[in-house]
Amino acid sequence: MEVKVAKSAGFCFGVKRAVDKVYEQTGKGKKIYTYGPIIHNAEVVKDLGGRGVEVIEGMEELKRIREGTVVIRSHGVAREIYEAIEEQGLECVDATCPFVKRIHNIVEKESRAGKRIIIIGNSGHPEVEGIRGWALSDTVVIESKDEAEAFASDAENLRFREQEWCIVSQTTFNYNKFKELVEIFLKKGYNGIVVNTICNATEERQTEARQIASQVESMIVIGDTHSSNSRKLYEICREECGNTYFIQTLDDLHLELPKAASPVGITAGASTPNNIIEEVQNYVRINF
């Protein structure tokens, strides 16, 4: 079986950096926490849990902790989380992805200058929640074409054409959808600046996935079900290849592929460890 594996598959820079920072803290005889799962990958979180790393699920849990080290995950957090960590007298290890940190700085600067913030991304995603926590003015999160049309057409939304705005994006958002939503705002008389904050690694990963999916008979996307960037890879690949499968680990792979189904493409989200990618790749090559 011919297998095409995306070169960009697996940990991105920000995720690898965050995971490495947590492992560096283990074995030092102190209590280690991560604010939220360090990445959206159950296998990695489980392994860290076996090393004594606990996950803090919210502000209430954070305020009950009196000692130890808290690692801020790659998604980043709101300003108030840093303040709470300091108030509790805890050590803070900041593993926020530098590309996410850049968005925090933009949002803080532009909102301080009086602009309202539009975040193009998935409402409720931890990265988006963190971004909102750096705005000094109101924010709105837009995810779909319908939401963009409705918001830009509603005269009640603080005089859309008169208010000055700043548009940013979740780093892992679909680049083509980002352009589509921005175009809607521009046609509606958008007044403000647009900053494409989708990270280069995301754009490259999505472009490569689309290219491979268009060349194969079947496509496998590996990623955690809670991973936003993995789900977007699946959507992109499904547009190009009807036989696209979304799995978390090799245990989820249930394929019956005839030899005629060759080649098979494989890509993976930014939170997928290399060992899982290699397991899937070897299994497909050996068994089909």
DAKAWO-V367522 format. One record per residue. N is the residue number from 0. SS is DSSP state (H for helix, E for strand, C for the rest). OMEGA is omega in whole degrees, -180 to 180 (999 if undefined). Layout:
BEGIN
N/SS/OMEGA + N/SS/OMEGA
END
This chain:
BEGIN
0/C/175 + 1/C/-178 + 2/E/176 + 3/E/-179 + 4/E/-180 + 5/C/178 + 6/C/-177 + 7/C/-176 + 8/C/176 + 9/C/-174 + 10/C/170 + 11/C/-178 + 12/H/-176 + 13/H/-180 + 14/H/180 + 15/H/180 + 16/H/-178 + 17/H/-180 + 18/H/179 + 19/H/-179 + 20/H/179 + 21/H/-180 + 22/H/178 + 23/H/-178 + 24/H/-177 + 25/C/177 + 26/C/-179 + 27/C/177 + 28/C/178 + 29/C/-179 + 30/C/-178 + 31/E/176 + 32/E/167 + 33/E/179 + 34/E/-170 + 35/C/177 + 36/C/-174 + 37/C/172 + 38/C/178 + 39/C/175 + 40/C/-174 + 41/H/-178 + 42/H/-180 + 43/H/-180 + 44/H/179 + 45/H/180 + 46/H/178 + 47/H/178 + 48/H/177 + 49/H/178 + 50/C/175 + 51/C/-180 + 52/C/179 + 53/E/-180 + 54/E/174 + 55/E/-173 + 56/C/179 + 57/C/-176 + 58/H/-179 + 59/H/178 + 60/H/-179 + 61/H/-176 + 62/C/177 + 63/C/-177 + 64/C/-176 + 65/C/179 + 66/C/179 + 67/C/-179 + 68/E/177 + 69/E/177 + 70/E/175 + 71/E/-175 + 72/C/-175 + 73/C/-180 + 74/C/-177 + 75/C/-180 + 76/C/178 + 77/C/180 + 78/H/-175 + 79/H/178 + 80/H/176 + 81/H/-179 + 82/H/180 + 83/H/178 + 84/H/179 + 85/H/180 + 86/H/180 + 87/C/-179 + 88/C/-178 + 89/C/174 + 90/E/-180 + 91/E/172 + 92/E/-173 + 93/E/179 + 94/C/177 + 95/C/177 + 96/C/180 + 97/H/178 + 98/H/176 + 99/H/179 + 100/H/178 + 101/H/179 + 102/H/178 + 103/H/-178 + 104/H/179 + 105/H/-178 + 106/H/179 + 107/H/-178 + 108/H/-175 + 109/H/178 + 110/H/176 + 111/H/179 + 112/C/176 + 113/C/-180 + 114/C/168 + 115/E/-172 + 116/E/170 + 117/E/177 + 118/E/175 + 119/E/-176 + 120/C/-177 + 121/C/179 + 122/C/-179 + 123/C/177 + 124/C/-176 + 125/H/178 + 126/H/-179 + 127/H/178 + 128/H/178 + 129/H/179 + 130/H/-180 + 131/H/-178 + 132/C/177 + 133/C/179 + 134/C/177 + 135/C/177 + 136/C/-179 + 137/C/177 + 138/E/173 + 139/E/179 + 140/E/-179 + 141/E/-177 + 142/C/-172 + 143/C/178 + 144/H/-180 + 145/H/179 + 146/H/179 + 147/H/180 + 148/H/-178 + 149/H/-178 + 150/H/-177 + 151/H/-179 + 152/H/-175 + 153/C/-178 + 154/C/-179 + 155/C/-177 + 156/C/175 + 157/C/175 + 158/C/-172 + 159/C/-176 + 160/C/-176 + 161/C/180 + 162/C/176 + 163/C/-172 + 164/E/171 + 165/E/178 + 166/E/171 + 167/E/-179 + 168/E/167 + 169/C/-173 + 170/C/-175 + 171/C/-178 + 172/C/178 + 173/C/-174 + 174/H/180 + 175/H/178 + 176/H/177 + 177/H/180 + 178/H/180 + 179/H/-179 + 180/H/177 + 181/H/180 + 182/H/178 + 183/H/179 + 184/H/-179 + 185/H/180 + 186/H/-179 + 187/C/178 + 188/C/-180 + 189/C/-179 + 190/C/-179 + 191/E/-177 + 192/E/177 + 193/E/178 + 194/C/178 + 195/C/-177 + 196/C/171 + 197/C/-174 + 198/C/-177 + 199/H/-179 + 200/H/179 + 201/H/179 + 202/H/-179 + 203/H/-179 + 204/H/-179 + 205/H/179 + 206/H/180 + 207/H/179 + 208/H/179 + 209/H/-179 + 210/H/-179 + 211/H/-178 + 212/H/-180 + 213/C/-175 + 214/C/-174 + 215/C/178 + 216/C/178 + 217/E/-178 + 218/E/179 + 219/E/176 + 220/E/-178 + 221/E/179 + 222/C/177 + 223/C/-179 + 224/C/179 + 225/C/-177 + 226/C/-179 + 227/H/-177 + 228/H/178 + 229/H/178 + 230/H/178 + 231/H/174 + 232/H/179 + 233/H/180 + 234/H/-179 + 235/H/-179 + 236/H/-179 + 237/H/177 + 238/H/-177 + 239/H/-175 + 240/C/-178 + 241/C/179 + 242/C/179 + 243/E/-176 + 244/E/180 + 245/E/-178 + 246/E/175 + 247/C/179 + 248/C/179 + 249/H/-179 + 250/H/-179 + 251/H/-174 + 252/C/-180 + 253/C/-177 + 254/C/171 + 255/C/-174 + 256/C/173 + 257/C/180 + 258/H/-179 + 259/H/-178 + 260/H/-180 + 261/C/1 + 262/C/176 + 263/E/179 + 264/E/178 + 265/E/169 + 266/E/-177 + 267/E/180 + 268/C/-175 + 269/C/180 + 270/C/-177 + 271/C/180 + 272/C/-178 + 273/H/-177 + 274/H/178 + 275/H/178 + 276/H/-179 + 277/H/178 + 278/H/-180 + 279/H/-180 + 280/H/-179 + 281/H/-179 + 282/H/-179 + 283/H/-178 + 284/H/-176 + 285/H/-170 + 286/H/-180 + 287/C/999
END
